């Protein structure tokens, strides 16, 4: 399993390798504190902060960050990543996903997940893709259940996040035998969006 930068394109969204060219657009859409409430860090405070966040994401050893670009307007609307990449176990995590408010509860995230999971299972040969979310983030948990991910359990006081809060992390996964059903479900959800 070799994970390298790649562009994944769907009907309404394109996932492209994150770079400094996305900084202004992501800064414009990533300044709402509410959107980052359950993330390890707070929203962007200025352009320098957005640029630093991009640099840190790009330099992380076991991560492959993407800008989420709305195809119709050709502008970045959020970000997501492959992380915890473990080639020896043919597994990875999808996370750090956020969207600007205007694009939440649209088909953008559904299609992004479809593109990421398709790439993970059908191109990279993964046998497991995992997701983790803050135990307080019920919306994210419902969204993962909606696409057919299996809730696996809770790691208590797993991470220290904003405000020095010791969060519980809820883990979900999709494994290779789940993938055909999850793919069909995501495809149907995308078509309804």
C-alpha positions as a Python dict, from the first residue, in 0.01 Angstrom:
ca = {
    (1, 'X'): (0, 0, 0),
    (2, 'X'): (163, 322, -116),
    (3, 'X'): (-19, 643, -25),
    (4, 'X'): (88, 935, -243),
    (5, 'X'): (-66, 1274, -322),
    (6, 'X'): (-353, 1233, -565),
    (7, 'X'): (-649, 1435, -695),
    (8, 'X'): (-989, 1267, -661),
    (9, 'X'): (-1274, 1417, -861),
    (10, 'X'): (-1647, 1361, -840),
    (11, 'X'): (-1949, 1541, -981),
    (12, 'X'): (-1962, 1825, -728),
    (13, 'X'): (-1635, 1799, -536),
    (14, 'X'): (-1266, 1764, -611),
    (15, 'X'): (-1019, 1657, -345),
    (16, 'X'): (-676, 1788, -428),
    (17, 'X'): (-349, 1783, -235),
    (18, 'X'): (-357, 2061, 24),
    (19, 'X'): (-123, 2350, -48),
    (20, 'X'): (-63, 2716, 28),
    (21, 'X'): (-270, 2808, -279),
    (22, 'X'): (-575, 2705, -74),
    (23, 'X'): (-489, 2928, 223),
    (24, 'X'): (-709, 3229, 142),
    (25, 'X'): (-1016, 3022, 59),
    (26, 'X'): (-980, 2801, 364),
    (27, 'X'): (-918, 3099, 589),
    (28, 'X'): (-1236, 3263, 455),
    (29, 'X'): (-1439, 2952, 537),
    (30, 'X'): (-1258, 2836, 850),
    (31, 'X'): (-1315, 3127, 1088),
    (32, 'X'): (-1633, 3007, 1259),
    (33, 'X'): (-1557, 2885, 1611),
    (34, 'X'): (-1869, 2664, 1609),
    (35, 'X'): (-1738, 2466, 1310),
    (36, 'X'): (-1419, 2378, 1499),
    (37, 'X'): (-1576, 2313, 1840),
    (38, 'X'): (-1489, 1943, 1837),
    (39, 'X'): (-1157, 1966, 1653),
    (40, 'X'): (-824, 1938, 1834),
    (41, 'X'): (-761, 2309, 1770),
    (42, 'X'): (-972, 2623, 1730),
    (43, 'X'): (-1072, 2802, 1409),
    (44, 'X'): (-831, 3018, 1210),
    (45, 'X'): (-758, 3353, 1371),
    (46, 'X'): (-576, 3510, 1075),
    (47, 'X'): (-408, 3423, 745),
    (48, 'X'): (-77, 3342, 915),
    (49, 'X'): (-261, 3086, 1131),
    (50, 'X'): (-423, 2928, 825),
    (51, 'X'): (-86, 2909, 647),
    (52, 'X'): (79, 2753, 953),
    (53, 'X'): (-201, 2495, 980),
    (54, 'X'): (-150, 2402, 613),
    (55, 'X'): (227, 2371, 663),
    (56, 'X'): (178, 2148, 967),
    (57, 'X'): (-69, 1928, 778),
    (58, 'X'): (162, 1889, 479),
    (59, 'X'): (464, 1810, 697),
    (60, 'X'): (291, 1547, 914),
    (61, 'X'): (468, 1218, 847),
    (62, 'X'): (171, 980, 839),
    (63, 'X'): (-89, 1210, 683),
    (64, 'X'): (-211, 1304, 337),
    (65, 'X'): (-419, 1625, 357),
    (66, 'X'): (-668, 1736, 92),
    (67, 'X'): (-846, 2060, 14),
    (68, 'X'): (-1215, 2002, -56),
    (69, 'X'): (-1292, 2206, -368),
    (70, 'X'): (-1644, 2275, -492),
    (71, 'X'): (-1623, 2193, -864),
    (72, 'X'): (-1897, 2435, -980),
    (73, 'X'): (-1727, 2741, -829),
    (74, 'X'): (-1371, 2602, -831),
    (75, 'X'): (-1309, 2719, -475),
    (76, 'X'): (-1190, 2545, -159),
    (77, 'X'): (-1471, 2492, 91),
    (78, 'X'): (-1300, 2276, 353),
    (79, 'X'): (-1042, 2011, 417),
    (80, 'X'): (-1001, 1642, 503),
    (81, 'X'): (-714, 1396, 543),
    (82, 'X'): (-593, 1044, 531),
    (83, 'X'): (-406, 999, 859),
    (84, 'X'): (-274, 722, 1081),
    (85, 'X'): (-157, 559, 758),
    (86, 'X'): (-34, 208, 836),
    (87, 'X'): (77, 32, 516),
    (88, 'X'): (190, -275, 708),
    (89, 'X'): (-170, -323, 824),
    (90, 'X'): (-335, -195, 504),
    (91, 'X'): (-533, 59, 702),
    (92, 'X'): (-574, 431, 748),
    (93, 'X'): (-801, 686, 908),
    (94, 'X'): (-1014, 954, 746),
    (95, 'X'): (-1035, 1261, 963),
    (96, 'X'): (-970, 1630, 1025),
    (97, 'X'): (-1274, 1688, 804),
    (98, 'X'): (-1439, 2028, 815),
    (99, 'X'): (-1649, 2237, 579),
    (100, 'X'): (-1744, 2603, 573),
    (101, 'X'): (-2097, 2665, 700),
    (102, 'X'): (-2251, 2720, 357),
    (103, 'X'): (-2146, 2369, 249),
    (104, 'X'): (-2252, 2178, 558),
    (105, 'X'): (-2552, 1947, 518),
    (106, 'X'): (-2504, 1943, 142),
    (107, 'X'): (-2384, 1658, -79),
    (108, 'X'): (-2024, 1780, -56),
    (109, 'X'): (-1922, 1572, 247),
    (110, 'X'): (-2107, 1264, 120),
    (111, 'X'): (-1927, 1274, -213),
    (112, 'X'): (-1593, 1347, -42),
    (113, 'X'): (-1636, 1036, 176),
    (114, 'X'): (-1730, 830, -131),
    (115, 'X'): (-1417, 947, -314),
    (116, 'X'): (-1189, 884, -16),
    (117, 'X'): (-1328, 542, 65),
    (118, 'X'): (-1326, 433, -300),
    (119, 'X'): (-961, 532, -326),
    (120, 'X'): (-873, 360, 2),
    (121, 'X'): (-1042, 28, -78),
    (122, 'X'): (-1022, 7, -456),
    (123, 'X'): (-687, 173, -531),
    (124, 'X'): (-481, 141, -213),
    (125, 'X'): (-609, -204, -115),
    (126, 'X'): (-707, -113, 240),
    (127, 'X'): (-876, -373, 455),
    (128, 'X'): (-979, -116, 719),
    (129, 'X'): (-1062, 255, 723),
    (130, 'X'): (-1131, 412, 1059),
    (131, 'X'): (-1287, 733, 1182),
    (132, 'X'): (-1278, 888, 1528),
    (133, 'X'): (-1491, 1167, 1660),
    (134, 'X'): (-1530, 1361, 1980),
    (135, 'X'): (-1776, 1188, 2211),
    (136, 'X'): (-1969, 1515, 2235),
    (137, 'X'): (-2007, 1542, 1857),
    (138, 'X'): (-2337, 1361, 1809),
    (139, 'X'): (-2388, 1506, 1460),
    (140, 'X'): (-2066, 1347, 1338),
    (141, 'X'): (-2154, 1015, 1501),
    (142, 'X'): (-2498, 1013, 1333),
    (143, 'X'): (-2337, 1096, 997),
    (144, 'X'): (-2095, 804, 1026),
    (145, 'X'): (-2376, 568, 1123),
    (146, 'X'): (-2579, 700, 828),
    (147, 'X'): (-2312, 599, 577),
    (148, 'X'): (-2289, 251, 729),
    (149, 'X'): (-1973, 278, 939),
    (150, 'X'): (-1966, 47, 1241),
    (151, 'X'): (-1934, 201, 1585),
    (152, 'X'): (-1654, 14, 1760),
    (153, 'X'): (-1623, 178, 2097),
    (154, 'X'): (-1502, 468, 2305),
    (155, 'X'): (-1148, 551, 2412),
    (156, 'X'): (-1198, 745, 2734),
    (157, 'X'): (-998, 1064, 2788),
    (158, 'X'): (-819, 984, 2465),
    (159, 'X'): (-701, 1330, 2359),
    (160, 'X'): (-643, 1671, 2513),
    (161, 'X'): (-814, 1923, 2286),
    (162, 'X'): (-916, 2290, 2294),
    (163, 'X'): (-953, 2439, 2638),
    (164, 'X'): (-738, 2159, 2787),
    (165, 'X'): (-1042, 1928, 2763),
    (166, 'X'): (-978, 1553, 2794),
    (167, 'X'): (-1209, 1423, 2525),
    (168, 'X'): (-1347, 1076, 2478),
    (169, 'X'): (-1302, 954, 2120),
    (170, 'X'): (-1568, 738, 1955),
    (171, 'X'): (-1422, 503, 1693),
    (172, 'X'): (-1599, 384, 1380),
    (173, 'X'): (-1474, 172, 1093),
    (174, 'X'): (-1553, 41, 749),
    (175, 'X'): (-1373, -282, 657),
    (176, 'X'): (-1327, -434, 315),
    (177, 'X'): (-1620, -676, 353),
    (178, 'X'): (-1848, -380, 447),
    (179, 'X'): (-1733, -171, 152),
    (180, 'X'): (-1979, -289, -120),
    (181, 'X'): (-2279, -207, 101),
    (182, 'X'): (-2129, 121, 224),
    (183, 'X'): (-2044, 221, -134),
    (184, 'X'): (-2401, 151, -248),
    (185, 'X'): (-2537, 354, 45),
    (186, 'X'): (-2304, 650, -20),
    (187, 'X'): (-2385, 644, -391),
    (188, 'X'): (-2758, 656, -314),
    (189, 'X'): (-2711, 936, -60),
    (190, 'X'): (-2506, 1135, -313),
    (191, 'X'): (-2777, 1096, -578),
    (192, 'X'): (-3043, 1224, -334),
    (193, 'X'): (-2837, 1528, -232),
}
